[in-house]
Amino acid sequence: MNKTSVLIIDDNNSGLRLDIFLSKNHPDISRASIQAQIKEGSTSVNGNIVRPSYILKAGDKVISGIH
């Protein structure tokens, strides 16, 4: 079963790449797998599909279906 997570970026995570941020939150999943899933559209930031290299800003709303 896929689970969707909604995360609001705080100052501590501002400036991180999206794929790095998600790999820290999903240590059991490889970063390459996370990047592939982002490219497939499993994750949005502020309602927009973005690239794995998107730089997060404080207040960004990340909706992720990484599994």
N, C-alpha and C positions, 0 to 999 in steps of 0.2 A: 504494500500500500504506500502510495506517495503522500508525503506530508508537506504542507506549505507552511513556511515560516515567514513572519512579518517582523522585520528588525528596523529600528530607528538608529541611525548612526550617531554616536556621541563624539565629543572632542577627542577622546582617546583613539578612536578608529578613523578619524578624519585624516585624509592624505594617503590612506592605504588603497592599493588596487583592489577592485572588487573580488578578483579570484583569490588573492592572498587573504583577504578578510574572510571569505567563505571557507577557505582551507583551514583557517584557524578555528572556525566554528564546526567544522566537520573533519577532525583529524584522521578519521578512519577512511576517508575518501581521498584518492590522489588528486593533486592539483591539476594534472592533465585531464582527469575525468571531470573535474569541476569546470575547467575551461571549456571542454566539449559540450557539457550540459548548458553552460551559459550561452554558447554560440547557437545551440538548438532552441534557445528562447525560454529556458526554464526559470529565468530570473529577470526581474525588472527593477529599475530604480526610478522612483517617482513616476511610475506608470509607463516608463519607456524601456524598450529592450535596448540593452547596451552591450558593449564589448567587455571581455574579461579584463581589459586594461583600464577600464573606467576608474577614475580617481574619485573616491568617496569624499563627501563633504558632510560636516555636522548637520544633522536634520534630515539627511536623505532617508527615504523610506524604501527599504529593500524587501521585495517579496520574492522568496526563493522556494523552488520546488526541487532543490538538489536532493538526490537520493543515491 
